[in-house]
């Protein structure tokens, strides 16, 4: 508080105090880390216990802690305090509209970027070098954007905390895999089938949980996700058990071109290009992009329809909903079904992309990541969820790139192993900073002043 | 005194409601006629709100019958009862806090699939001009009185034949209470709207109502015209002590 006042009065940041804080914390950290990290017992070749001296590493870690504390004291705490002091006026209509305009600008720019992204990457890294960027970053993130948007219908709009969403992802993936292998149907036929089957399972899950809310709903849905996974593991005749299903057919370009190397209508051959899997990846990228945009488009349309309004009202107050004549049973079931349907679409895409599915891909961790994306993004916000997916999934991928850290922490250091730790930290920080997610302001779906039927005298007054 | 015609819109006969094993209503008889304002007064925990909720089917009556407009509604689910044009402004207002005033009103007219929304919303603004000023504000940011107005307006958007209000005066300043009661009176006079009003604020409620019921421990102990009850010494002693406020 003190330092905040000082910085507000123009006295600047109290660097002296921050430095003192940093040094003291670094010393404390070294006192702790010195014995814990600095000294390591190990066995040598003749099985003797030896003591390894790693005081250097302890010093590096202590320095990081000290610098972190310095940054906290110098910048973060005064900023947080200043934020607390700031009085926030209620948003006026003009502000709301400006915000909506900004969000629209952001989405349009983002959309253009998403469409040119593969072209940009190919021109930067070449055809072969683009694979990593298009596949690991582009496709991977977009799958989670789509899953996040699908789950957003259930959690963000209808307010039903579903911790078993990955079950529908699994239903979609296995539907496509099994039907494609056993009945030789094309992806384009099976995509809607997988969506419908997932929606069907959404309704199956919906019925027993109709009367549950909050924590209890979360537990049952979590169990449902595990049941689906355990059935897939144990029903070996049906699903191949934990060995999974392999050689799942690839997506074709509407049957005209194939991406199978041996096929006569192979895409690269048809266009006399050098054989590369990059074309398939780019195709997959655009496919998942369109699927995700379909999800977004349908969700945005639904929000303006009675069913979407009913979902949001259900999230706010179930009793009031009923007394306004809304059938909450149907409302919940449609939310589960439509959310699950998008999970099913994403699942069948996932199966076609991987060419291999096993129950390993549908563990609870996946559900947790998708829920984290929705919560982190701000429940109900499409842009927020997309940003959170980029941060969470892109962040995971980025950690693989941090090889330079090995120079600091030694060659055994694998940043990938720390990703859950870092995620936890990032989520705590973000939840402290923005407790309701990246985009917490809910966009109203209706403005009276844009309606034609309203007389002119209303327009002049009444700006909340 | 009564401006009502004799046709009963709502007939409650021998209704018993339980919460688990605890009996909350021990056989209640209430009549509400077309075009009447009927109030139900009583102390905390007498079962007033329970009766109102039972009429709406949540919780359901275990015994007895509720007949509305010639139709037995005792076993109907809440949303179907609401679709018979029984609108309710429940206790604690229960507006949708993150939705704007306009969206709250839209939810009210969802029974008719928004068919009459544009005309009805203008009517609500005439009735409660404050809501017009707050039209794009989120429900949760409104003051208590405005929220109550919104709750009533939202109920009215459903074009009800019977409007049930649970303690509309709860926690509101006297001036706001007067505004809200004036609005109820106007609705009744102008449109002949039937109102069933559950209140603790006995003085105002009885002054407004054509008829009243007094409930004690899940039983109706007294009934009569509003004025009769106002002048009744027992009612005065129990509910109007401290005079008009």
Interface residues (C-beta under 8 A of the other chain):
Chain A: X90 X93 X96 X306 X309 X310 X312 X313 X315 X316 X317 X319 X320 X321 X322 X323 X324 X325 X326 X327 X328 X442 X444 X445 X446 X447 X448 X449 X451 X453 X454 X458 X461 X462 X464
Chain B: X56 X58 X77 X78 X79 X80 X82 X83 X87 X88 X90 X94 X95 X96 X97 X98 X99 X100 X102 X103 X106 X107 X108 X110 X111 X113 X114 X118 X121 X132 X133 X134 X135 X136 X137 X138 X141 X154 X158
